[in-house]
Amino acid sequence: MPFVGTLEDRSAIRELLETYADAVMRSDTADWAGTWSDDNAEWHIAGHPSLSEVRGKLDIVEVWWARMQQIAWIRFESSVGSIVIQGDFATVRSYASEAFGIGGETRRAFGRYDDELVREEAGWRFRVRRLTTIARD
């Protein structure tokens, strides 16, 4: 079953994904950083050597900020495929569609995130995000 857990928790996780996407589109580092766990965060982006494994929230935010400096504009949309909650831990599968301007060109990418979330005092946060690119131009 792709959706397990209380409606309240599933809604909060969807809001986390929406906050992440909104922060990306606004290039808002503070809001984007706020979606990550302070404890043992990991970001994995398959096919990107410099991003294949970034550990620690501070390093994750630094790498993201540097990448965003290269992008003139971005449209980032996310849709949820699965949310499975077990206590204070959740696994989430979502799909991202991006279009962005870089180097005077418009590029597009579509990928799947396989995430591990933890419930912290402030709410649900990403502990691990794994992005697999499905298609890009």
N, CA, C and O of each residue as an XYZ file, in Angstrom:
548
protein
N       0.849     -1.182      0.000
C       0.000      0.000      0.000
C       0.894      1.246      0.000
O       1.806      1.350      0.821
N       0.642      2.180     -0.906
C       1.559      3.318     -1.030
C       1.398      4.410      0.029
O       2.285      5.251      0.172
N       0.280      4.419      0.780
C       0.078      5.472      1.773
C      -0.323      4.844      3.098
O      -1.413      4.291      3.242
N       0.596      4.944      4.071
C       0.375      4.359      5.391
C       0.721      5.412      6.425
O       1.790      6.019      6.364
N      -0.168      5.631      7.366
C       0.062      6.605      8.428
C      -1.152      7.500      8.556
O      -2.068      7.454      7.735
N      -1.146      8.306      9.586
C      -2.290      9.179      9.824
C      -2.389     10.244      8.738
O      -1.386     10.634      8.140
N      -3.578     10.695      8.499
C      -3.795     11.768      7.529
C      -3.021     13.017      7.938
O      -2.481     13.723      7.086
N      -2.967     13.289      9.234
C      -2.242     14.462      9.735
C      -0.753     14.384      9.388
O      -0.169     15.360      8.917
N      -0.148     13.224      9.622
C       1.276     13.065      9.299
C       1.509     13.102      7.795
O       2.456     13.740      7.334
N       0.664     12.430      7.027
C       0.834     12.433      5.571
C       0.678     13.844      5.017
O       1.394     14.227      4.092
N      -0.237     14.609      5.563
C      -0.421     15.998      5.142
C       0.809     16.835      5.489
O       1.249     17.653      4.681
N       1.361     16.637      6.673
C       2.556     17.382      7.086
C       3.742     17.050      6.170
O       4.543     17.928      5.850
N       3.852     15.797      5.754
C       4.942     15.405      4.850
C       4.734     16.018      3.476
O       5.695     16.466      2.851
N       3.508     16.045      2.999
C       3.231     16.717      1.718
C       3.590     18.201      1.803
O       4.131     18.764      0.851
N       3.295     18.829      2.928
C       3.657     20.233      3.106
C       5.166     20.420      3.120
O       5.666     21.431      2.626
N       5.896     19.465      3.676
C       7.361     19.526      3.647
C       7.858     19.508      2.201
O       8.722     20.301      1.828
N       7.311     18.604      1.391
C       7.691     18.532     -0.018
C       7.341     19.828     -0.751
O       8.107     20.292     -1.596
N       6.203     20.401     -0.433
C       5.795     21.661     -1.067
C       6.676     22.821     -0.614
O       7.004     23.701     -1.410
N       7.055     22.824      0.649
C       7.954     23.861      1.163
C       9.313     23.773      0.471
O       9.894     24.792      0.099
N       9.812     22.556      0.301
C      11.070     22.320     -0.400
C      10.988     22.894     -1.819
O      11.866     23.648     -2.238
N       9.925     22.531     -2.560
C       9.767     22.989     -3.941
C       9.649     24.512     -4.009
O      10.256     25.148     -4.871
N       8.877     25.087     -3.109
C       8.710     26.543     -3.085
C      10.043     27.233     -2.803
O      10.368     28.240     -3.433
N      10.805     26.700     -1.868
C      12.108     27.289     -1.538
C      13.062     27.196     -2.723
O      13.837     28.120     -2.970
N      13.010     26.082     -3.461
C      13.846     25.953     -4.657
C      13.485     27.042     -5.657
O      14.363     27.734     -6.172
N      12.193     27.196     -5.932
C      11.779     28.165     -6.953
C      12.078     29.606     -6.559
O      12.262     30.463     -7.424
N      12.126     29.874     -5.257
C      12.454     31.223     -4.788
C      13.935     31.371     -4.458
O      14.379     32.452     -4.073
N      14.703     30.290     -4.607
C      16.126     30.268     -4.230
C      16.311     30.753     -2.798
O      17.222     31.528     -2.508
N      15.453     30.298     -1.918
C      15.470     30.717     -0.518
C      16.251     29.696      0.310
O      15.727     28.649      0.688
N      17.488     30.019      0.576
C      18.385     29.093      1.266
C      17.885     28.748      2.661
O      17.932     27.584      3.058
N      17.413     29.727      3.405
C      16.957     29.463      4.779
C      15.756     28.528      4.794
O      15.718     27.585      5.583
N      14.784     28.777      3.939
C      13.607     27.898      3.909
C      13.974     26.507      3.428
O      13.481     25.511      3.958
N      14.850     26.435      2.408
C      15.275     25.134      1.887
C      16.033     24.356      2.961
O      15.787     23.165      3.156
N      16.940     25.014      3.645
C      17.718     24.375      4.714
C      16.794     23.882      5.824
O      17.063     22.853      6.444
N      15.712     24.608      6.077
C      14.776     24.234      7.126
C      14.033     22.943      6.872
O      13.377     22.429      7.778
N      14.116     22.397      5.658
C      13.450     21.125      5.369
C      14.321     19.924      5.733
O      13.850     18.787      5.709
N      15.580     20.168      6.067
C      16.535     19.099      6.353
C      16.702     18.877      7.852
O      16.608     19.809      8.650
N      16.951     17.630      8.210
C      17.259     17.280      9.593
C      18.638     17.819      9.964
O      19.555     17.826      9.142
N      18.770     18.262     11.192
C      20.079     18.701     11.690
C      20.978     17.511     11.996
O      22.190     17.670     12.146
N      20.396     16.330     12.089
C      21.105     15.140     12.551
C      21.346     14.147     11.413
O      20.405     13.523     10.921
N      22.595     14.002     11.001
C      22.993     12.971     10.039
C      22.319     13.075      8.681
O      22.021     12.042      8.082
N      22.070     14.252      8.177
C      21.427     14.410      6.874
C      22.358     13.944      5.751
O      23.579     14.075      5.835
N      21.745     13.397      4.701
C      22.482     12.938      3.527
C      21.701     13.319      2.279
O      20.471     13.272      2.259
N      22.438     13.698      1.233
C      21.843     14.038     -0.057
C      22.630     13.292     -1.124
O      23.846     13.452     -1.229
N      21.947     12.484     -1.909
C      22.574     11.673     -2.952
C      21.905     11.983     -4.284
O      20.687     11.862     -4.408
N      22.687     12.380     -5.276
C      22.151     12.631     -6.607
C      22.951     11.777     -7.583
O      24.100     12.080     -7.905
N      22.318     10.704     -8.046
C      22.978      9.764     -8.952
C      23.354     10.462    -10.254
O      22.583     11.260    -10.789
N      24.541     10.153    -10.754
C      24.978     10.700    -12.030
C      25.662     12.056    -11.950
O      26.089     12.592    -12.973
N      25.772     12.614    -10.763
C      26.463     13.898    -10.570
C      27.612     13.650     -9.593
O      27.381     13.614     -8.384
N      28.841     13.478    -10.081
C      29.963     13.123     -9.207
C      30.125     14.027     -7.980
O      30.398     13.535     -6.885
N      29.960     15.329     -8.150
C      30.154     16.224     -7.008
C      28.981     16.181     -6.030
O      29.090     16.687     -4.913
N      27.872     15.587     -6.436
C      26.680     15.526     -5.586
C      26.271     14.098     -5.254
O      25.223     13.879     -4.646
N      27.088     13.122     -5.649
C      26.676     11.737     -5.462
C      26.488     11.378     -3.991
O      25.685     10.506     -3.659
N      27.216     12.041     -3.125
C      27.057     11.787     -1.689
C      27.528     13.001     -0.904
O      28.728     13.240     -0.771
N      26.578     13.761     -0.388
C      26.893     14.910      0.443
C      26.315     14.627      1.818
O      25.130     14.320      1.947
N      27.146     14.728      2.844
C      26.721     14.395      4.205
C      26.827     15.616      5.110
O      27.771     16.402      5.021
N      25.837     15.751      5.979
C      25.812     16.849      6.936
C      25.037     18.029      6.390
O      25.260     18.466      5.261
N      24.132     18.536      7.192
C      23.263     19.619      6.745
C      24.040     20.832      6.244
O      23.680     21.402      5.214
N      25.085     21.236      6.939
C      25.842     22.417      6.514
C      26.457     22.223      5.137
O      26.422     23.133      4.309
N      27.024     21.041      4.881
C      27.604     20.772      3.569
C      26.527     20.686      2.497
O      26.727     21.170      1.382
N      25.391     20.081      2.815
C      24.290     19.984      1.873
C      23.835     21.376      1.454
O      23.660     21.645      0.266
N      23.647     22.245      2.413
C      23.179     23.601      2.124
C      24.230     24.362      1.313
O      23.884     25.092      0.384
N      25.492     24.199      1.651
C      26.565     24.883      0.920
C      26.601     24.439     -0.548
O      26.726     25.272     -1.445
N      26.493     23.139     -0.789
C      26.509     22.614     -2.156
C      25.290     23.117     -2.924
O      25.416     23.527     -4.078
N      24.117     23.090     -2.301
C      22.889     23.565     -2.960
C      23.010     25.061     -3.296
O      22.678     25.478     -4.405
N      23.476     25.848     -2.353
C      23.605     27.289     -2.574
C      24.539     27.564     -3.755
O      24.233     28.397     -4.608
N      25.665     26.871     -3.804
C      26.616     27.071     -4.902
C      25.970     26.706     -6.240
O      26.166     27.401     -7.238
N      25.219     25.640     -6.258
C      24.528     25.223     -7.497
C      23.481     26.256     -7.910
O      23.354     26.582     -9.090
N      22.750     26.757     -6.953
C      21.693     27.728     -7.264
C      22.273     29.037     -7.805
O      21.580     29.758     -8.523
N      23.520     29.357     -7.478
C      24.154     30.566     -7.994
C      24.378     30.488     -9.504
O      24.522     31.515    -10.168
N      24.408     29.277    -10.040
C      24.621     29.081    -11.476
C      23.313     29.133    -12.270
O      23.335     29.231    -13.497
N      22.182     29.069    -11.575
C      20.883     28.959    -12.227
C      20.191     30.322    -12.246
O      20.028     30.961    -11.206
N      19.788     30.756    -13.440
C      19.131     32.058    -13.585
C      17.690     32.017    -13.089
O      17.215     32.986    -12.497
N      16.999     30.924    -13.319
C      15.615     30.733    -12.890
C      15.335     29.230    -12.833
O      16.047     28.436    -13.448
N      14.310     28.853    -12.101
C      13.967     27.436    -12.010
C      12.480     27.266    -11.724
O      11.873     28.037    -10.981
N      11.923     26.241    -12.331
C      10.576     25.781    -12.002
C      10.744     24.345    -11.501
O      11.262     23.488    -12.218
N      10.310     24.093    -10.283
C      10.480     22.783     -9.647
C       9.118     22.333     -9.140
O       8.512     22.995     -8.297
N       8.645     21.219     -9.652
C       7.364     20.679     -9.217
C       7.571     19.261     -8.729
O       8.419     18.528     -9.236
N       6.779     18.886     -7.733
C       6.919     17.575     -7.113
C       5.548     16.917     -6.984
O       4.551     17.583     -6.706
N       5.512     15.617     -7.188
C       4.290     14.851     -6.941
C       4.651     13.624     -6.111
O       5.737     13.061     -6.252
N       3.742     13.226     -5.258
C       4.002     12.149     -4.310
C       3.503     10.820     -4.862
O       2.379     10.715     -5.354
N       4.361      9.809     -4.770
C       3.982      8.460     -5.184
C       3.666      7.560     -4.009
O       2.839      6.654     -4.112
N       4.344      7.818     -2.867
C       4.165      6.935     -1.711
C       4.640      7.627     -0.443
O       5.644      8.339     -0.444
N       3.902      7.405      0.639
C       4.307      7.831      1.981
C       3.994      6.674      2.918
O       2.839      6.267      3.043
N       5.012      6.148      3.573
C       4.819      5.068      4.545
C       5.450      5.515      5.856
O       6.662      5.715      5.942
N       4.616      5.668      6.869
C       5.062      6.165      8.167
C       5.084      5.026      9.170
O       4.131      4.254      9.277
N       6.178      4.933      9.899
C       6.327      3.966     10.991
C       6.879      4.731     12.178
O       8.087      4.949     12.280
N       5.995      5.137     13.072
C       6.412      5.907     14.243
C       6.945      7.268     13.835
O       6.244      8.059     13.204
N       8.202      7.536     14.204
C       8.832      8.820     13.897
C       9.730      8.752     12.671
O      10.614      9.589     12.491
N       9.499      7.757     11.834
C      10.287      7.538     10.632
C       9.333      7.360      9.458
O       8.275      6.749      9.607
N       9.693      7.882      8.306
C       8.858      7.711      7.113
C       9.735      7.500      5.889
O      10.834      8.047      5.794
N       9.240      6.707      4.960
C       9.859      6.594      3.645
C       8.886      7.209      2.650
O       7.677      6.983      2.715
N       9.432      7.984      1.737
C       8.612      8.716      0.779
C       9.228      8.554     -0.602
O      10.442      8.652     -0.781
N       8.365      8.305     -1.565
C       8.790      8.306     -2.962
C       8.038      9.449     -3.637
O       6.815      9.547     -3.528
N       8.773     10.307     -4.332
C       8.147     11.408     -5.048
C       8.865     11.597     -6.376
O       9.951     11.062     -6.604
N       8.232     12.371     -7.241
C       8.765     12.623     -8.569
C       8.912     14.128     -8.748
O       8.033     14.898     -8.360
N      10.021     14.537     -9.334
C      10.292     15.957     -9.532
C      10.440     16.251    -11.017
O      11.070     15.502    -11.763
N       9.851     17.342    -11.413
C       9.979     17.844    -12.774
C      10.571     19.241    -12.679
O      10.040     20.112    -11.991
N      11.681     19.438    -13.383
C      12.382     20.719    -13.317
C      12.594     21.285    -14.711
O      12.843     20.554    -15.670
N      12.493     22.574    -14.799
C      12.961     23.324    -15.967
C      13.758     24.481    -15.382
O      13.322     25.113    -14.420
N      14.927     24.762    -15.960
C      15.756     25.821    -15.392
C      16.624     26.457    -16.457
O      16.939     25.854    -17.483
N      16.998     27.691    -16.181
C      17.879     28.424    -17.072
C      19.297     28.401    -16.530
O      19.551     28.795    -15.391
N      20.222     27.931    -17.369
C      21.624     27.882    -16.977
C      22.484     28.103    -18.226
O      22.280     27.457    -19.254
N      23.430     29.007    -18.125
C      24.318     29.288    -19.246
C      23.587     29.763    -20.490
O      24.018     29.476    -21.607
N      22.486     30.486    -20.314
C      21.730     30.995    -21.446
C      20.833     29.962    -22.116
O      20.192     30.262    -23.123
N      20.781     28.762    -21.576
C      19.944     27.702    -22.138
C      18.864     27.290    -21.150
O      19.010     27.459    -19.939
N      17.781     26.747    -21.688
C      16.754     26.151    -20.849
C      16.973     24.647    -20.845
O      17.090     24.021    -21.899
N      17.024     24.086    -19.672
C      17.195     22.638    -19.523
C      16.029     22.071    -18.731
O      15.367     22.779    -17.973
N      15.794     20.783    -18.923
C      14.713     20.095    -18.224
C      15.235     18.794    -17.649
O      16.130     18.156    -18.202
N      14.645     18.418    -16.516
C      15.006     17.145    -15.890
C      13.780     16.578    -15.190
O      12.918     17.316    -14.712
N      13.723     15.262    -15.140
C      12.652     14.552    -14.452
C      13.307     13.448    -13.645
O      14.146     12.712    -14.165
N      12.931     13.323    -12.372
C      13.579     12.316    -11.541
C      12.690     11.795    -10.432
O      11.595     12.299    -10.183
N      13.205     10.762     -9.774
C      12.513     10.132     -8.647
C      13.346     10.315     -7.384
O      14.539     10.013     -7.361
N      12.701     10.813     -6.341
C      13.323     10.908     -5.024
C      12.864      9.722     -4.175
O      11.674      9.415     -4.113
N      13.808      9.068     -3.531
C      13.531      8.056     -2.513
C      14.086      8.612     -1.215
O      15.299      8.690     -1.016
N      13.167      8.998     -0.334
C      13.541      9.751      0.856
C      13.301      8.988      2.146
O      12.431      8.121      2.236
N      14.107      9.343      3.141
C      13.896      8.897      4.517
C      13.693     10.161      5.344
O      14.519     11.073      5.318
N      12.596     10.203      6.071
C      12.266     11.366      6.888
C      12.240     10.980      8.355
O      12.001      9.825      8.707
N      12.490     11.965      9.200
C      12.373     11.781     10.643
C      11.474     12.880     11.198
O      11.452     14.012     10.715
N      10.742     12.498     12.224
C       9.927     13.485     12.919
C      10.790     14.086     14.020
O      11.269     13.384     14.911
N      10.977     15.399     13.942
C      11.743     16.114     14.954
C      10.786     17.021     15.724
O       9.594     17.082     15.422
N      11.307     17.705     16.697
C      10.473     18.611     17.496
C       9.752     19.635     16.617
O       8.605     19.991     16.888
N      10.426     20.108     15.562
C       9.851     21.113     14.662
C       8.965     20.496     13.580
O       8.342     21.231     12.813
N       8.893     19.166     13.499
C       8.073     18.497     12.489
C       8.905     17.536     11.649
O      10.042     17.215     11.993
N       8.323     17.084     10.549
C       9.002     16.146      9.655
C      10.123     16.847      8.904
O       9.962     17.975      8.438
N      11.271     16.162      8.790
C      12.423     16.700      8.074
C      13.073     15.584      7.254
O      12.978     14.405      7.593
N      13.735     15.986      6.169
C      14.483     15.022      5.365
C      15.747     14.616      6.108
O      16.522     15.466      6.546
N      15.947     13.327      6.246
C      17.214     12.826      6.758
C      18.066     12.349      5.587
O      19.272     12.589      5.552
N      17.437     11.674      4.632
C      18.140     11.220      3.437
C      17.266     11.518      2.220
O      16.078     11.197      2.198
N      17.875     12.139      1.210
C      17.211     12.326     -0.091
C      18.100     11.684     -1.141
O      19.282     12.005     -1.261
N      17.503     10.766     -1.902
C      18.215     10.109     -3.001
C      17.478     10.428     -4.294
O      16.314     10.065     -4.460
N      18.156     11.103     -5.199
C      17.550     11.459     -6.476
C      18.144     10.607     -7.582
O      19.361     10.534     -7.749
N      17.263      9.964     -8.331
C      17.652      9.232     -9.528
C      17.036      9.953    -10.711
O      15.816     10.100    -10.786
N      17.864     10.398    -11.628
C      17.362     11.091    -12.809
C      16.757     10.056    -13.757
O      17.377      9.042    -14.077
N      15.534     10.341    -14.196
C      14.847      9.462    -15.148
C      15.104      9.943    -16.570
O      15.359      9.142    -17.469
N      15.034     11.258    -16.765
C      15.281     11.831    -18.093
C      15.756     13.275    -17.909
O      15.379     13.957    -16.955
N      16.593     13.719    -18.849
C      17.011     15.120    -18.867
C      17.507     15.463    -20.263
O      17.896     14.598    -21.048
N      17.476     16.766    -20.537
C      18.029     17.219    -21.822
C      19.127     18.217    -21.567
O      19.730     18.726    -22.512
